[in-house]
């Protein structure tokens, strides 16, 4: 693997939130971004929709999360448990909502950042929107046995990110770019390992440039987008096109991490049989 630094003109990448759908409700967006300085308060808005055929009640609360490993999976934590916690700075108005069938309601998510030097850093947490239902009494038990009922519920998780305007240092490095072999379907894969070495959260767009060394023909594979927290890394797998002609290929793994002036890349030589 050869690491390469490439200078390109500024590229603007746009990432937008999207609705989270379930059987009985919809919540959007899936991510909330704040950019408050220490001592400031900001408000963002989420929308909860009852898509069921009965009235529903929802509660709004907060928790922390971690992202262990390299797959980008979220692991929920108790409020205040994470060293990067923002949950104790967050509140919701309203925190309990009742919706009729097809009704939507906006909820204000309010961030109050403490006026302290420790608050001048990136933090993150989650908003938990839970469907709340009354306990049901099992057959044969009277109303006095309500405590033995079952609570039927599910929840939506909205990720919250707070980046003070003073936190601007974005940087990344490629830890590995290598042949990942074939999957069960017989398709060939390569894997790209990217680490966030900056102070800010980075939204990464990674893609492949494949060049046939005999013919000089090149093609670009569709970009994969993912978010990486400071100090964390992600591994992304790319499946190579099945219609590649046999031969020697130079494969460039390109990573755009939001820097307006540069992207990074690594090169891999691969034989396609």
C-alpha positions as CSV (number, residue, x, y, z in Angstrom):
1,X,0.0,0.0,0.0
2,X,1.3,3.4,-1.0
3,X,-0.1,6.5,0.8
4,X,-0.7,9.5,-1.4
5,X,-1.7,13.1,-0.7
6,X,-3.7,14.7,-3.5
7,X,-4.6,18.4,-3.8
8,X,-7.9,19.2,-5.5
9,X,-10.0,22.3,-5.8
10,X,-12.6,22.8,-3.2
11,X,-15.4,20.3,-3.2
12,X,-18.6,20.8,-1.3
13,X,-20.3,17.7,0.1
14,X,-23.9,17.9,1.3
15,X,-25.3,15.4,3.8
16,X,-28.9,15.6,4.8
17,X,-31.0,13.9,7.5
18,X,-33.7,11.4,6.6
19,X,-36.8,10.0,8.3
20,X,-36.7,6.9,10.4
21,X,-39.7,4.7,9.7
22,X,-41.3,2.0,11.8
23,X,-44.6,0.2,12.0
24,X,-46.3,2.8,14.2
25,X,-44.3,6.0,13.9
26,X,-41.8,8.1,12.0
27,X,-39.1,10.4,13.4
28,X,-37.0,12.8,11.5
29,X,-34.2,13.8,11.0
30,X,-31.9,11.0,12.1
31,X,-29.1,13.4,13.1
32,X,-29.0,16.8,14.8
33,X,-26.1,19.1,14.6
34,X,-25.3,22.0,17.0
35,X,-22.5,24.5,16.7
36,X,-22.7,26.5,19.9
37,X,-19.9,28.2,21.7
38,X,-19.4,27.7,25.5
39,X,-22.1,29.6,27.4
40,X,-24.5,29.6,24.4
41,X,-27.9,27.9,23.9
42,X,-29.2,26.6,20.6
43,X,-32.4,24.9,19.6
44,X,-33.0,22.3,16.9
45,X,-36.2,20.7,15.9
46,X,-37.3,17.1,15.3
47,X,-40.7,15.9,14.0
48,X,-42.6,12.9,15.4
49,X,-45.5,11.4,13.3
50,X,-48.0,8.8,14.4
51,X,-48.4,6.5,11.4
52,X,-50.5,3.9,13.2
53,X,-54.3,3.6,13.1
54,X,-54.6,4.3,16.9
55,X,-53.6,7.3,19.1
56,X,-50.1,7.0,20.5
57,X,-48.0,8.6,23.2
58,X,-44.3,9.3,23.0
59,X,-41.6,10.3,25.5
60,X,-38.4,12.1,24.7
61,X,-35.2,11.6,26.7
62,X,-31.5,11.5,26.2
63,X,-28.6,9.1,26.5
64,X,-24.9,8.9,25.5
65,X,-23.4,6.6,23.0
66,X,-20.0,5.1,22.0
67,X,-18.8,3.7,18.7
68,X,-16.5,0.9,19.6
69,X,-14.7,-1.1,16.9
70,X,-14.4,-0.1,13.3
71,X,-17.9,-0.8,12.0
72,X,-19.5,2.4,13.1
73,X,-22.1,0.8,15.2
74,X,-23.7,2.7,18.0
75,X,-23.6,1.5,21.6
76,X,-26.0,3.3,23.9
77,X,-24.7,4.4,27.3
78,X,-26.2,6.0,30.4
79,X,-26.4,9.8,30.5
80,X,-23.1,11.2,31.7
81,X,-21.3,7.9,31.2
82,X,-19.3,8.9,28.2
83,X,-16.4,11.3,28.5
84,X,-17.8,13.0,25.3
85,X,-21.3,13.3,26.8
86,X,-23.7,16.1,25.9
87,X,-26.8,14.5,27.3
88,X,-26.8,16.6,30.5
89,X,-26.8,19.7,28.4
90,X,-29.9,18.7,26.5
91,X,-33.6,19.2,27.1
92,X,-36.8,18.7,25.1
93,X,-39.9,20.7,24.8
94,X,-42.3,19.0,25.0
95,X,-40.9,15.8,26.5
96,X,-44.2,13.9,26.4
97,X,-46.5,14.1,23.3
98,X,-49.8,12.5,22.4
99,X,-50.6,12.1,18.8
100,X,-53.8,11.0,17.0
101,X,-53.6,8.9,13.9
102,X,-51.7,10.6,11.1
103,X,-50.8,13.6,13.4
104,X,-47.3,15.1,13.6
105,X,-45.7,17.2,16.3
106,X,-42.5,19.2,16.4
107,X,-40.2,18.8,19.4
108,X,-37.6,21.4,20.3
109,X,-34.2,19.9,21.3
110,X,-32.4,22.6,23.4
111,X,-28.7,22.5,24.0
112,X,-27.3,24.7,26.8
113,X,-23.5,24.6,26.7
114,X,-21.7,25.4,30.0
115,X,-19.5,28.5,30.0
116,X,-16.3,26.6,30.8
117,X,-13.1,25.8,29.0
118,X,-14.0,22.1,29.1
119,X,-17.0,22.8,26.9
120,X,-14.8,24.0,23.9
121,X,-14.6,20.6,22.4
122,X,-16.7,18.2,20.3
123,X,-19.3,16.2,22.2
124,X,-22.1,13.8,21.2
125,X,-25.2,12.1,22.6
126,X,-28.6,10.7,21.5
127,X,-32.2,11.7,21.6
128,X,-34.4,8.7,22.4
129,X,-38.0,8.9,21.2
130,X,-40.0,6.1,22.9
131,X,-43.4,4.8,22.1
132,X,-45.2,4.5,25.4
133,X,-48.1,2.2,25.9
134,X,-50.1,1.3,29.0
135,X,-49.5,-2.0,30.6
136,X,-51.8,-4.8,29.6
137,X,-53.3,-7.3,32.0
138,X,-52.7,-11.0,31.2
139,X,-55.9,-13.1,30.8
140,X,-57.4,-14.3,34.1
141,X,-55.9,-11.6,36.3
142,X,-57.9,-8.7,37.8
143,X,-57.1,-5.0,37.6
144,X,-55.2,-5.3,40.9
145,X,-52.6,-7.4,39.0
146,X,-51.7,-4.5,36.6
147,X,-48.1,-4.6,37.9
148,X,-47.7,-7.9,36.2
149,X,-48.6,-6.6,32.8
150,X,-46.3,-6.3,29.8
151,X,-45.1,-2.9,28.5
152,X,-45.0,-3.0,24.7
153,X,-42.7,-0.3,23.4
154,X,-39.9,0.6,20.9
155,X,-37.7,3.6,20.5
156,X,-36.0,5.7,17.8
157,X,-32.4,6.9,18.3
158,X,-31.4,10.3,16.9
159,X,-27.7,11.1,17.0
160,X,-26.7,14.6,18.3
161,X,-23.4,16.2,17.6
162,X,-22.1,19.5,19.1
163,X,-19.1,21.1,17.5
164,X,-18.1,24.6,18.7
165,X,-17.1,27.0,15.8
166,X,-13.6,27.2,17.3
167,X,-13.1,23.5,16.6
168,X,-12.0,23.5,13.0
169,X,-9.1,21.1,12.7
170,X,-10.1,18.3,10.4
171,X,-7.6,15.6,9.5
172,X,-7.6,11.9,8.6
173,X,-5.2,9.2,7.6
174,X,-5.5,5.8,5.9
175,X,-4.4,3.0,8.2
176,X,-4.8,0.3,5.6
177,X,-5.9,-0.4,2.0
178,X,-5.7,-4.1,1.1
179,X,-7.2,-7.0,-0.8
180,X,-10.1,-8.5,1.3
181,X,-10.4,-11.6,-0.8
182,X,-13.7,-13.1,-2.0
183,X,-17.0,-13.2,-0.2
184,X,-19.4,-16.2,-0.3
185,X,-20.9,-15.0,-3.5
186,X,-17.5,-15.1,-5.1
187,X,-17.2,-11.4,-5.6
188,X,-13.8,-9.7,-4.9
189,X,-13.5,-7.1,-2.2
190,X,-11.0,-4.5,-1.0
191,X,-11.1,-2.8,2.4
192,X,-10.2,0.7,3.4
193,X,-9.3,1.6,7.0
194,X,-9.7,5.4,7.8
195,X,-8.8,7.1,11.1
196,X,-10.0,10.5,12.2
197,X,-6.9,12.2,13.6
198,X,-8.4,15.7,13.9
199,X,-10.4,17.5,16.5
200,X,-13.7,17.7,14.6
201,X,-16.3,15.1,13.4
202,X,-15.6,14.3,9.8
203,X,-18.1,13.2,7.1
204,X,-16.1,11.0,4.7
205,X,-16.8,10.2,1.1
206,X,-14.6,7.4,-0.1
207,X,-14.4,5.9,-3.5
208,X,-12.2,3.7,-5.8
209,X,-10.4,4.6,-9.0
210,X,-9.5,1.4,-11.0
211,X,-7.0,1.5,-13.8
212,X,-6.2,-1.4,-16.1
213,X,-2.4,-1.4,-16.4
214,X,-2.3,-2.9,-19.9
215,X,-5.0,-0.8,-21.6
216,X,-4.9,2.3,-19.4
217,X,-8.7,2.3,-19.1
218,X,-9.9,3.8,-15.9
219,X,-13.3,3.8,-14.1
220,X,-14.6,5.2,-10.8
221,X,-16.7,3.3,-8.4
222,X,-19.6,5.0,-6.5
223,X,-18.6,6.8,-3.3
224,X,-19.4,5.5,0.1
225,X,-20.3,8.0,2.8
226,X,-19.7,7.6,6.5
227,X,-19.1,9.6,9.6
228,X,-16.1,9.2,11.9
229,X,-15.7,10.7,15.4
230,X,-12.4,12.2,16.6
231,X,-10.0,9.5,17.7
232,X,-12.1,6.8,16.0
233,X,-11.6,4.8,12.8
234,X,-13.8,3.0,10.3
235,X,-13.3,0.1,7.9
236,X,-15.2,0.2,4.6
237,X,-15.5,-2.7,2.2
238,X,-15.8,-2.1,-1.5
239,X,-17.0,-4.9,-3.9
240,X,-15.1,-4.8,-7.2
241,X,-17.2,-4.8,-10.4
242,X,-17.9,-8.2,-11.8
243,X,-17.3,-7.1,-15.4
244,X,-13.6,-6.2,-14.9
245,X,-11.4,-7.7,-17.6
246,X,-8.7,-10.0,-16.4
247,X,-5.3,-8.4,-15.9
248,X,-3.2,-6.2,-13.6
249,X,-4.9,-3.2,-12.0
250,X,-3.9,-0.2,-10.0
251,X,-6.6,0.6,-7.5
252,X,-6.7,4.0,-5.8
253,X,-8.7,4.3,-2.6
254,X,-9.6,8.0,-2.3
255,X,-10.8,9.6,0.9
256,X,-12.4,13.1,1.0
257,X,-12.8,14.0,4.6
258,X,-14.2,17.6,4.2
259,X,-10.9,19.4,3.9
260,X,-11.5,22.1,1.2
261,X,-8.0,21.8,-0.2
262,X,-7.0,18.2,-0.1
263,X,-8.0,14.6,0.0
264,X,-5.9,11.5,0.8
265,X,-5.5,8.3,-1.1
266,X,-3.7,4.9,-1.1
267,X,-2.8,2.7,-4.0
268,X,-3.1,-1.1,-4.3
269,X,-1.8,-3.3,-7.1
270,X,-4.2,-6.2,-7.8
271,X,-4.4,-9.1,-10.3
272,X,-7.9,-9.9,-11.6
273,X,-8.1,-13.4,-13.0
